[in-house]
Amino acid sequence: MITWNIGCLCQLRSLGVGTALFCLLVSPSRADDLAYLDLTLEQLLDVPVTGSTLTAESRKTVPAAVSIFTHEQIERMGVDYLYELLNLVPGFQFNRNAGTGVAYTYSARGRRLTQQSLEVLLLIDGHVVNDPRAGSPDITLPLYPLARVERLEIIRGPGSAIYGSSAFNGVINIVTRKQQKSIALGYGSQQRRQLESLWSTSVGDWALDGFIHAYKDNGDDYVVADSFNKLPLATRDPRQQLAADLAFSRAQTNVNFSYSRTDTEDFYLSDNTGNGFNASERELVHLALDQEFSWLPDTQSKLAVSYQQFIYDFRLYLTGPGALARVSSPSSAEPFKGDARLAGDSWRITFSNDWSIDADSSAQWGLQWAQHEETNARARTNFNLAQLTKGQFPITYYGEEGKVFPLGAEDSQDNIGIYAQYLRNLRPSTRLTLGGRYDDYPDITSRFSPRLGLVEQLNHTYSLKLLYGEAFRAPTLTETGLLNNPLLFGNPDLTHEIVKTWDLILMGNWQSTSLSLGLFQNRYEKPIETAFSGNARTYENGAREQSQGLELEWMQELSSSWSLRTSYTQMNLPDSAFREAEQLGALEINYSAARWNWNLTGFYQAQRETLITNASWQALDSFWVFNSKWRYEFNQGYELNVHLKNLTDEDYVTPSQGLGKPDGIPNRGRELMVEVQWRF
């Protein structure tokens, strides 16, 4: 048993990590020893995949290119957050940009044309989680803690036949941990302080599960070019985060409440430096209710309702001191300062059904209604923001009290979707997947997204997958309605973009070896891109383009103690994807013996490019980054973990979305953390 101080928990909202550690003190009773469950390769291949067809299938038979990570695998790695783990997946790569100190975006198969990850859908326990305004999961959850994950499925390729818009080039399906009890305390370089705890109990017929992640550090040291005078500027990227979950379940009813808050200071904010002034705060609230029931013979049904609210507060400099002294009225040498709030909320209602027709076939179908609304998009500035955006001089100066300007249309977007899917074993070795979804966005577009999959078990060792799918992505409220932004503005005439994808995948599975080799081709129609208008950017539908590539994933049990996991990706990308690497690699080596475990992961990204002006590019060097973790398990469920990130202290950079940063955006150097964990 474990006792929580509920009054103290309420104070976690302010994210004083020292307070959080004090508030989460527990008084334990006896705890049973808990040993790690190390899955064999054969067991891993049988881990169910549910995000592709909404039914449980094995990795060998699921009609998708998919990589799976279990909690046991993740916990032995030296990574903490989702974006770090994605670097180990074929076709996936991350990019740190100049949005904020926690602006880590990721892409699937080289497709990411904005400062957010708009082309990959994030599901947490079956519910979509993203920014209601921008449609991006890495905005709302930039640092998603992996301690919360029981199973992670990363699906490459289109998913709109099930999920609709935004499941464009991939789907990340997270199943969270339940019925666990543990506490972990960590301290490390940059004065990193971290607490993570899972707990569970029961009240009558209800099972309760909780999760807390509290984190704070002082940031790494960087020297970058000042955005306004181009002189060297020393800066840091401190960050702090609080994530909390509370789940209730009884029989066929599940209720979940999630809260996340991330704060940053200094570094870059919206491409500009501003030590002592730049600051941002992101806050996400997510509520979900799932009710399962049966109302037709041989059919399992579920009604899911979810609500999420996202608020993004930030302040930044738009110009340096004295930049507007000669063109302002009355004249002022003050820097152009902005204090803004962007907020939105979403409602989703989904009615889904799984019909077991007979021993060889089943059908899934459902309806979904969703509404996204931009509830607040405004900024208070000390100069006239509209005049600056339009280049109208002189620019009015208002003083410190400033004036409020809209940053968005504060509009809403509705969607109704209906999907159907048929699964059939044509013969013992052949499985067919046939499906599609129709989506209607009354103010934008309607679209039908089909899907076809054939999986052939050639023999006991080899299987062959032939897959075709189409996906679309409707423009977001940000892309259509962004206003008064001197760097980027919206386009109300945008329409949806489309991708048509072929996959051919050969899998071989032996007693101690698993090998997957896949070829893919993407054809994009009306791709939503950013184009320059002067020094500012806007969104537009571009011309047709295509990409193709090869993805290799190899898992090997070298012995009872040693295991290897590695991947390689080679892509041929269109010119618009110059910020993405065309060659990727990753490896994981793990050694386990009795109570010891040692793990080394590394990922490689080939050369990329960043913009200097709207007509010139600068190449950025390729790099390898290695992370390591050493673990020792004591008696009574206690563990000692030592994490070491960026083992070689690699000095590496990634591309900026904006102009004038020829050296790219620096990433963190070596980080060390020591952690003590108790399972009970």
N, C-alpha and C positions, 0 to 999 in steps of 0.2 A: 504493500500500500504506500501511497504518497500523498502528502498534504500540501496544498497550495495556499498561499496568502492571496486571496482574491482581491483584497483592497490594493495590495501592491501591484497586482497585475494591471490594474487600471492605470497606474502611473507609467507603464511601459510605453504608452503613446508618446511621451516626451523623449523616449530613447536616450535616457542617460544610462549608459551601459553599466556603469558602476552600480546604479540603483537597480538596474535589471538583475544583476547577479545577486544582490542582496535580497530582492523580492522573491527570487525563485529558489531560495533555500528550502530544502525539503527535509522531512524527518522520516527516514525509511525504516521499514521493518526488515525481516529477513528477505534475502533475494537469492534465487537459484542461480547457479553458474550457467552462463550462456556462451556456448562455443559458436564460432563462425560456421555457417553452412557454405562450404565451397562447392558450387555446382560443377559436375563433370561436364565435358563438352557435349556428351550425348544428352544430358539433362537440359543443358542450355538450349539445344536445338528443339526441345519439346516445350520450352516455355511458351505459353499461349500469346498470340498476337491478336489483339481485338480492334485496333484502330483502323485496320484496312477495310474489313467487311462488316464490322459490328458483331462478328461472331468469333469464337475462339478457334484459331488455326495455328498450326506450327509454322516455324520459320521456313521449313522445307516446302510447305504446300500453299502458303499464303500468296495470293496473286499480287505481289508488290515487291519492290526492292526495299528491304527493311533491315535495320540493324537494331539489336536488342541489348540493353544493359540491365542487369538485375541490381538490387540494392547491395548484395554481397560483392559484386564486381566493382560497383562505384565506390564503395566504402574503402576498398584497398588502394584506390588511386589517389594521387596527390592533387585532386581538383575539388573545388568547392561549389562551383556555379555551372548552370546549364551551358552558357556560351563556351566554357572551357572544355566540357565534355564533347560538344559537337565537333571540335577539331579532330576527334578520333574517328569520325564517321566518314565514309567515302562520299565525295561530292560536297561536303559541308566545309565552310571556312568562316572565320570571324573577322570583323574589322572594327577597330577602335577609331571613332571619328571625333570631331571637335564639337559635338553637341553639348556634352557635359563630361564630368569626370567618370561617369558610369555609362557612357554611350557606347555599348558594345553591341553591334549588330551582327547578324549571321545570314548566310545565304546558302541555298541548295542549288547545286549544278550551275554555279556562276551567275545566278540571276538575282541582282539587287541593285536597283537603279536610283534609290533615294537613300536618305539618312536613317531609314527604318527598315526592319525586316517585314515587309508587307506581303511577301510571296510565300511564307510558311505559316501554317495555322498551328496554334498551340491549344491543346486540349488538356485540361486537368480534371481527372475523374469524369471524363465525358463531356465537360462543359468548356465552351470556347472562352478564352481569356485574352482580351486585347484592349487597346485604347479605343473607346467608342468614337472618337474623332478621327484619329489617324489610322486605325485598323492594325496597329502594330503591337505584338506581345512584348517586344524588348523595350518599349516605352513604359508600359505599366509595371513590368517585372524585369528590370535590367539585370538584377543579380538574384536569379531564382536559386535558392539553396537546395543542393542535391541531397542533403540529409532527410529531406521530406519525401524522397522518391522510393517507392517499392519496385517499380518496373518502368523502364523508359523505352518506348518504341519510336524510332526515327524512320519515317516512311518517305522515300524519295519518289517524286513523280506526282502527277495531278490527283487531287482528292475531291474535286467538286462534285463528282457523281454521288457522293455521300453527304459532304459537308457544305457545298455551295461555294460562294465567293471566298477568296483568300486562301483556300486550300489549293494554291496555284502550282507550286513546285515541290511541295512537301507538307507533311503533317507530323507534328511532334505530339505523341500521346503519352501523358504522364499518369501513372497510377500511384496514388500516395500511400504512405505506410499507415497501418492500423494495428491496434492491439500490441503496442510496443511501449517499453519503459526504459528510458535512458537519460543521462545527463552528461554533457560534454562541455568542458571549460578549456579555452585555449588562449595563449598569449604569444605574441611574436613580434617580428620586426615592424618598424613604423608604428610602434606601440599598439599593435593590433590586439584587440580584446574581443573575445567571442564566446557566446553561450548558445548551445543548442540542446533542446530537451523534447522528448516525446513521452507522453504518459497516456494511460488508459484506465478506465474504471467502468463500473456499471451502476445504474440507478433504476431499480425495478427491472423492467423489460428493456430498458434502453442501454445501449453501449455507448460510452463517451470516449472520444480520442482527441488529444490536444497536441499541438506542436508550437514551439517557440524558437525563433532564431533572432539573436541580438548581436550586433556587430558594430565595431567602430575602429577606425585607424586614423593616423595623422597624415597619411599619404606619402608618396614617393617624391623625390626631388628631381626637377627638370629645369633645363634652360631652353626656352623657346623664343621665337621672334615676337616681340610685342606687336599686336595686331594693328597698332596705330602709328608708331614711330619706327617699327622694324628693328629696334635695338634689342640686344639680348635681354631676356627677362627671366629671372628665377621664379619658379612657381611650384606649387604642390597640388595634389589631388585628394585631399581628405574626404572620407565618406563614412556614413553610418547608416545602419539599416535595422529595421524591426519587421519581422514577419511572424504572424500568428494564425493558427488554424484551430477551429473547434468543430468537431463533427459528432452528430448524434445519429444512431441507427437502431431500428427495431423492425424485425421481420423484413418486410419489403419496403420500408420507408427509410430514406436517408436525408439528413439535413446538414448543410455545411456552411460555416461562416469563415471567411478569410479576410485578413487585413494585412496590408504591406505598406511600408513607408521607407523611402530612401532619400537621404539628404547629402548634398555635395556643396563644396565651396571652391573658389579660386579656379585654377586650370583654365580651360576654355568653357565658354557657354555660348551656344549658337555661333560658333566659329571665332568669337572674340575673346581676348584675354581681359582680365580685370581683377587683379589681386586685391583682396580686401573688400570687394564689392560683389563680384560674381557669386551667386548662390542659387540653389534650386532645391525643391522639395516635391517629391512625387508621392501620392497617396492613393491606394486602391482598396476599395471595399467590394467584396464579392459574396453574394448569398445564393444558395442553390438548394432546391428541393427536388428529390427524385421519388416517385411512387410507382412501384411495379405492381402489376395485377394481371389477371387472365379474364378475358371476356369473350374469346372465341376458342373453339376446340383446337388443341395442339399449338396454341399461340401464346407467347409471352409478350406482354405490352408494358410500356413505361411512359409516364407523363413526367417531363422534366421542366422545371421553371427556374430561371436564374435571373439575377439582377446584379449589375456591377456599376460602380461609380468611380471615376478616375478624376483626380484633381492634380494639376501641375502648376505650381507657383515658382516663379523665378525672377531674378533681377540681373541686369547686365548693362554694360556700356555698348552703345552703338557707334560712338565716335570718341576720340581721345580729347583731353583738355585742349582748348584753344582752336579746335578744328572748325567751329562755327562762329568764331568771334567776329569775322568780317562779313558774315552773311546772315546774321541773326538780328532780330528786332524785338526789344532793345538788345543791343550787343552784349554777348556774354561769352566768356572763355570757359564756362563749365563744360564738362563732357556731357554728351547726350546720354541720359540715363533712362532706363525703363524698368518698371515693376509690373509684372504681368501675371494673369491667371488664365489657364486653359482648362476647361472642365467639360465632362460629358458623362452620360449614363446610357446603359443598354438594358433592354428587356429581351429575353428569349423564352419561347415556349415551344417545346418539341414533344410530339406524340409519335413514338416509335413502336414497331411490332416485329416480332420474329416468329415466323410460321414454319413449323416442322412438317413438311408435306408428307415425306416418307423417309425411309432409311437412306436414300440416295439424294434427296433434294430438300431445299428449304428456300424460303423467300423472306426478305426483309423489306419493309416499306414504312413510310412515315411522312409527317407534315411538320413544318416549322414556320413560326412567325417570329420576326425580330424587328426591333426598333432601336436605332441609335440616334442620340440627340446631343448636339453641342449646346450645353447649358450656359457656358460662360467662355468668352474669348475676348478679353479686354486688357489693355495696358495703360498705366498711368505714366506719362513721360513729362520731362521738364521742358522739352521743345515740341513743336508741332510735328507729330509723327507722320501725318498724311502728307505734309509739305515735303518732308525729307524723302519719303518714299517716291513721290512724283517729281522730285527735283525742282520744286517751286521755291524761288528765293525772292525776298528774304524769308527766313524761317522764324516764326514767332517763338519767343522765349517766355515761359510761364513762371519760372522760378521753382523753388523746391516743392510747392504744392502740386504743380503740374496740372495736366488735363488728361481725361480718359479718352482713349481711342479704341474702336473695335479692331480685333485681330481676326475675326471670322464672321461668317454670316449668321451664326447661332441658329442653324437650320436642323432639320431632322431627316432621317433616311429610314424608310420601311422596306421590309423584304418578306416575301412569302415563298416558301419552297416546298416541293413535294418530290420524294424520291422513291424508287423501287429497285430491288435487286433480286436476282435469281441465281442460286448456287446449285449445281448438279454434278454428281459423279457420272460422267458419260459411260465410263467403264471403271474397273478397279484402279487403273493407273492414270486416268484422265479426269481432270476436274475443270468445270466451266464456271466462269463468273460473268454475268451479263447484267448490266444495270444502267441507270441514268437518273438525272435529277433536273427538274425544271424550276428555275428561279425567276421571280418577277420583282423588279425594283420600279415602282410606278413612275418615279421621276427621272429614271435613267435608262433602264434597259430590261429586257427579258432574255433568258438564255437557257438552252437545254445542253446538259453536259453528259455525254455517253461514256460507257466503260465496257471493255471486253478483256477477259483474261482466260488463258488456257495454261494449265499446269500439267505436265506429263511426267510421270515417274518412269524414266527410261529403264531403270532396274533398281536394285536395292541401294545402289551407291549414288546414281546420278538422277537429277531432275532438271527439266527444262521449262522455263516460263516465257510465254509470249504475251505481252501486255500492250493494250492501247487504251488511252484515256484522253479526255479533253477537260480543260478547266478554264475558268474565267475569274477575273477579279474586277469588281465594280469599283469605280473611283470613290475614295473616302471623302468625308466632310471636309477634311483639311485640303485635299487635292482640288476640290471644287470651290471652296469658299474662303481660303486663306486671304486675309486683307492686311494692308498697312505693314507689310514686312519688307524692309529694304533689300533683303537677300533672296526672298522666295515669295511668290504670290500664286494664288489659286487660279484655276481655269474652269468656269462653270459649264463650258461646252465639252468637257471630257466625256468619253464613253468607255465602256468596259474593254479590257484587254483579254486575249484568248491565247491558250497554249494547247497544242496537239502533240502528244508524246507517244513514241514507240519505245518499248523496252524488250530486250532479249537477254535472258539471264540463264546461265548454266551453273548449277550447284552440284558439288560433289561432297559427300559426307562419308568418312571412314571412321574407324573406331576412335582415333585420336586426332583426326584432321577434318576441318571443314573449310571448303573453298567456294567462293562465289565470284563469278566473273560476269559482268553485265555491260551491255552496250545500250546506249540511249540516243534518241534524237528528239529535239524539241523544235517545233515550228511556232513562232509567235506572230500573232496578228493584232494590229493596232496596239502595240506595246505602249504603256504609259511611261514616258520618259521625262527627265528634266532637261530643258533647253535654256540657253542664255538669251536674255533680252538686256543688252548692255552688260552691267556687272551683276545684275540680278537674274534669278532663275525662275522659270515657271514650268508648269506641267503641260504636256501635249501628247497626243497619240501619234506614235512614230510609224515608220514604214515596216513592212514585214521583215523578219530576220529569223535566223535559226542557229542552233547550237547542237553539238553532238559530243559524245565522250565515252570513255571506258572507265568502269569502276571495279576494283578488285578488293576483296576482303578475305583474309586468310586467318584462321584460328587453329592453333596447334598445341596439343598437350605434349610437351617435350619429355616429361617424366612425371612421376608422382608429385614432384615438388615444383617443377618449372613449367610455365605456360607462356605462349606467345600469341599476340593478336596484332595484325598489321593490315594496313590498307594503302591503296594507291589509286589516284584519280588523274586521268589525262583528258582535257577538254579542248575543244575548238570553239571559241566564243566569238560573238559579234563584236564589232568595234565599240559599241555602246557599253560593253562590260569591261572597259580598260582598268577599272579599279579592282577587278577580281583576278586571282591567280588561276592560270590554266593548268597548273600541275600541283597536286597535293599529295602528301604522304603522311602516314602516322604509324606509330608502333606502341605496343605495351608489352613489357616483360614483367612477369611476376614470379617470385620465389616464395614458397610457403613450406615451413617445417615446424611441426609441433606448435608452439605458441608464437612463433615468429612469422612475420610476413614483410617482404620488401617488394616494392613496385616502382617501375620506371616507365613513364609515358613520354612520348615526344611527338611533335607534329611539325610538318614542313609546309611552307607556302612559297611558291616560286615568285619571280619578279612581278610586280604590279606597277601601275602608274597613278600619279596624282596630277591634278590640274594646277598650272601656274597662272595662265590666263585662260580666257574662254576659247583660245585657239592653239595652246601649246601645253605639252605634258612633260612630266619629269618621272623617270624610272626610279622605282624604289627597290632596294636589294631584297633578294630572297632570304629566308631565315629558317633555322631549326630552333625550337624551344622545347626544353625538357623539364619535366616535373617528377618529383620522387616522393615516396612516402614509406616510412619505416614504422612497423607496429609490433608491439609486444603485449600479449594478454597475460595478466596476472590471475591469481585465484580470485574467487568471489566476484567475477564479472568485471574487474577493473582492467583498463587498457591504457597504454601509453602510446601516443602517436606523434611522430615527428614529420611535418610537411616541409618540403623544400620546393618552391616554385621558381621557374626560370633558373634551373640549376647552374648553368654556365654564365649567368648574368648577361645574357644576350642583349645587345643594344639594337632593338628592332622597332620599325615604324610601320604604320598602315596609312592608307590614303585618306585625305580629307575630302569631304563632299564639295566644299567651296573653293575659292581661289586663293592664290598667294601663299600657299604653304608648301614650297618645293621640297622641304625635308620631311613631309608627312607628319603624322601624329605619333608622339612617342608613347611606348608602352612601359609598364612597370618592370623594374629590374628584379634582382633576386629577392625572394621573400621567404622567411623562415617562421614557422609556428610550431609550438609544442602544445599538445592537447592531452588532457586526461579525460577518459570516458568511463562511466559506470553504467552497466546494464543490470537491471533488477526486475 
